[in-house]
Amino acid sequence: MISNSLISHNSCKQELKSAFPITDLGSMTYFLGIEVKRNKSLGIISLSQSQYIDSILKHFDMVHRKPIFTPLPNIHASCAMKIVPNYPTKQKIY
């Protein structure tokens, strides 16, 4: 829940608690697989999908592969296999 007033934030939270069995989990750290980091003193909110990326790399057995910079230059598909060997071209992504 987001509010620019602590009083209205607490009031709304109390109303929700009286109507529903809820638990206050504190500050958000993950939302829909996205890591959320806050720096209150600087007023910064950072979002990261590194955990999701790591799971994709593990799924395709690419954790220890060398990184490649993007975008790739305009090249023919047969040349791309030389740049990125063992690239999973026929696999379905769910």
C-alpha positions in Angstrom: 0.0 0.0 0.0 1.3 3.4 -0.9 0.4 6.8 0.6 2.0 10.2 1.1 0.3 10.5 4.5 1.3 8.2 7.4 -2.0 9.0 9.2 -4.2 7.9 6.2 -1.9 4.9 5.6 -2.3 3.6 9.1 -6.1 4.4 9.1 -6.6 2.4 5.9 -4.5 -0.4 7.2 -6.6 -0.6 10.4 -9.8 -0.6 8.3 -8.5 -3.5 6.2 -7.4 -5.4 9.4 -10.9 -5.0 10.9 -12.6 -6.4 7.7 -10.1 -9.1 6.6 -7.5 -11.3 8.2 -4.3 -9.7 7.0 -0.7 -9.6 8.1 1.7 -6.7 7.7 4.8 -8.0 6.1 6.8 -4.7 6.3 8.5 -3.1 3.4 8.3 -4.8 0.0 11.3 -6.8 -1.1 9.9 -8.9 -4.0 6.9 -8.2 -6.2 6.0 -10.6 -9.1 9.5 -11.9 -9.2 11.1 -8.5 -9.3 13.4 -7.5 -6.4 12.7 -4.1 -4.9 15.4 -2.2 -3.0 14.8 1.1 -1.3 17.2 3.8 -0.1 15.0 6.1 2.0 17.8 8.6 2.7 18.4 9.2 -1.0 14.8 8.6 -2.1 15.7 5.8 -4.5 13.8 2.7 -5.4 15.8 0.1 -7.5 14.2 -2.8 -9.3 16.1 -5.9 -10.3 15.3 -9.1 -12.2 18.7 -10.8 -11.5 17.2 -13.8 -9.7 14.8 -14.4 -12.7 17.7 -14.1 -15.1 19.8 -16.6 -13.1 16.9 -19.1 -13.1 16.7 -18.8 -17.0 20.4 -19.3 -17.3 20.3 -22.4 -15.1 17.3 -23.8 -17.0 19.2 -23.6 -20.3 22.5 -24.6 -18.8 24.2 -21.3 -19.6 25.4 -20.2 -16.2 29.1 -20.6 -17.0 28.9 -19.3 -20.5 30.8 -16.2 -21.7 28.6 -13.1 -21.9 28.0 -11.5 -25.3 27.2 -7.9 -25.9 24.0 -6.9 -27.5 22.8 -5.9 -29.9 24.6 -8.3 -32.2 25.8 -6.9 -35.5 23.6 -7.8 -38.5 24.8 -11.2 -39.5 23.3 -14.3 -41.1 21.8 -17.0 -38.8 24.5 -19.5 -39.8 27.2 -17.1 -38.6 25.3 -16.6 -35.3 25.9 -20.2 -34.3 29.6 -19.6 -34.5 29.4 -16.6 -32.2 27.0 -18.3 -29.7 27.7 -22.0 -29.9 25.1 -24.4 -28.5 22.4 -21.7 -28.7 19.0 -23.4 -28.0 17.2 -22.7 -31.2 14.5 -25.4 -31.1 13.5 -25.2 -27.4 10.1 -23.9 -26.2 10.1 -21.2 -23.6 7.1 -21.4 -21.2 
